[in-house]
Amino acid sequence: MQLCFYQKPITIRWDGWKDDLSGVREYYIEVFKLEPNRDDRLVETKPIEPEYSETLPHQAGEMVLNYTPPGPGMYR
C-alpha cells in the first residue's frame, strides 16, 4: 500500500509470488481516495466506487502498474 500526499504517480508493484496450483489468472486492483471522517480517521470517500480499477493478467516476473490520480490527496 502506498499513500500519496500530493499529486504524483502511484506505483503498484509485486514480484516473486508463484503458486502454479492456485489457478490465478488475473489480478483486480482498486485505488480509493481517503479523507478524514468526523472522528478524524482516514476512510475511503466512496467505498464502493474506486477512483481507479484495473484487471491485469498474471505473468511471470515483476508486475508494475502506474496510476496518476486526478488531483492531490491521499490514496489507498
VENCORNOR-V677910 format. One record per residue. N is the residue number from 1. PHI is phi in whole degrees, 0 to 359 (NA if undefined). PSI is psi in radians with two decimals (999 if undefined). D_FIRST is the distance of its C-alpha to the first C-alpha in Angstrom with 2 decimals. Layout:
N,PHI,PSI,D_FIRST / N,PHI,PSI,D_FIRST
This chain:
1,NA,2.40,0.00 / 2,233,2.29,3.79 / 3,259,2.39,6.75 / 4,243,2.04,9.94 / 5,271,-0.27,13.22 / 6,215,2.92,15.58 / 7,289,1.90,16.08 / 8,208,2.81,14.81 / 9,298,2.48,13.31 / 10,262,2.20,9.64 / 11,251,2.14,9.47 / 12,251,2.18,7.82 / 13,214,2.61,9.73 / 14,206,2.73,10.96 / 15,203,2.65,14.46 / 16,89,-0.07,16.98 / 17,276,2.22,16.46 / 18,214,2.30,19.96 / 19,205,1.46,21.85 / 20,300,-0.52,24.96 / 21,278,-0.24,26.33 / 22,287,-0.49,23.48 / 23,79,0.26,24.41 / 24,295,2.17,20.90 / 25,247,-0.36,21.78 / 26,204,2.86,18.87 / 27,237,2.46,15.25 / 28,247,2.15,14.50 / 29,243,2.38,11.34 / 30,233,2.50,11.10 / 31,240,2.24,9.80 / 32,242,2.52,11.16 / 33,276,2.42,12.64 / 34,251,2.45,12.67 / 35,217,2.70,16.04 / 36,290,2.46,17.94 / 37,268,-2.97,20.29 / 38,291,-0.26,23.77 / 39,265,0.16,22.61 / 40,63,0.45,20.27 / 41,263,2.46,17.16 / 42,285,2.21,14.22 / 43,224,2.80,14.36 / 44,291,2.25,13.83 / 45,292,-0.62,17.01 / 46,225,1.49,17.89 / 47,299,-0.37,16.29 / 48,253,0.10,18.32 / 49,230,1.57,18.12 / 50,295,2.64,14.86 / 51,296,-0.57,15.13 / 52,207,2.50,14.55 / 53,215,2.64,14.71 / 54,206,2.48,15.69 / 55,251,2.20,17.21 / 56,242,2.37,17.29 / 57,288,2.55,19.95 / 58,295,2.44,19.31 / 59,214,2.75,20.59 / 60,287,2.57,21.30 / 61,88,-2.96,19.49 / 62,291,2.39,16.32 / 63,246,2.35,14.71 / 64,225,2.39,13.28 / 65,225,2.28,12.67 / 66,246,2.42,13.02 / 67,219,2.27,13.20 / 68,255,2.03,14.95 / 69,297,2.72,14.91 / 70,289,-0.29,18.51 / 71,199,2.99,18.50 / 72,294,2.71,17.01 / 73,156,-3.00,14.72 / 74,250,2.34,11.37 / 75,230,2.64,9.02 / 76,226,999,6.25
